[in-house]
């Protein structure tokens, strides 16, 4: 499940970069929202993975 959500998050970031220079202000706001959502989820995945690695190393 995390893999699929990670792929969707990357697609959100790519679509956001593609839409950021759209003609209307609404399109730019949507692009910022897509990029923000994708980046926040990817950061969450990165930080949660790092915590798992730290806890497994300290258990040894």
N, C-alpha and C positions, 0 to 999 in steps of 0.2 A: 504494500500500500504506500509506504514512504517513497518507493521508487517512482510510482506513477504520479504521486503528488509533486515530487521533485521535477519530473519532466514537465508537468503542467506549469510549475513555477517558472521554469526556464522559458517555456513558451510565452508566458505572461510578460516576462522581461523583454523578450525579442519583439513581441507585438507592441509593447509599450514604446520601445525605441523606434519602431516603424511608424507609429501614430503620433509621436511627439511633435512633429512639424506639420500636423494637419492644419487645415484651413480655419477651423473654428476653435473658439475657446473651450467649448464643451469637449471636443475631441482631445485637446491637450490635457484637460483634467482627467478624463478617462484613462489616458496613457500614463499619467503620473500615478493614478490609482493602481493600474495593472503592474507597473514597474515596482511600486512600493510593496504591493502584496507579494509579488514573486521574490523580491530581495529579502523581505522579512522572513518568509518561509525558508528560503535557502540558508539564511543566517541561523535560524532555529535548528535546521538539520545539522549544520556544521557544529554548532555549540553543543547540541545534545549528543552527537557522536563523540566529541572530544571528552565530555564528561564520562561517557561509558568507557573510553580508553583509559582515562585517568584512574577510575575506580578499579578496573581490572588489573592495572599495573600495581596499584597499592595493595591489592589482595595477595600478590605473590610474595 
